[in-house]
Amino acid sequence: MNKICLITLAIVAVGGLGCNGPRNAVWLNPEKSLEQAEEDMGTCYFDAFLAQRPDPAPKEFGSVEKDPKAGIELAACECMKQAGYKRTAVAKLKPPIRIKSGVAHTMHYSIAGK
């Protein structure tokens, strides 16, 4: 493996969403390219960020008010699932699938696509 692939796999192993799925997993929709997956991820996180902004005067303090980041992450996970993505173990990916990791609104993510 080349150095870039090893670095990418290390990032995937450490990063990623806390959504249900295998450990060291990436979001994968086999019908989508890596560029489409990146666009979908950005849209999901942005929409989740807007929807989960804390209420300045909440009536009760639930898990989202105590940890807004968790609420954003959960909403982004649901969005990705609704867009046809599944958390897939890196070990199950076969070429020509490409992997990319990054940060969206302060949360790490890992995606894969053609």
SULHU-V222939 format. One line per field, one symbol per residue. phi: phi as a letter, one per 40 degrees, with the letter a starting at -180 (. if undefined). burial: b if it has 16 or more other C-alpha atoms within 10 Angstrom, else e. A space follows every 50 residues. Layout:
# SULHU-V222939
phi = ???
burial = ???
This chain:
# SULHU-V222939
phi = .cccccccccccccchcccdiccfbbcbbdcbcccccccccccccccccc cbdcccbccabcccccadcccccccccccccccgcbcbcdcccbdccbba babbfgbcabbaac
burial = eeeeeeebbebbbebbbeeeeebbbbbbbeebbbeebbebbbbbbbebbe ebebeeeeeeeeebbeebbbbbbbbbbebbeeeebbbbbbeebeeeebbb bbeeeebbbbbbbb
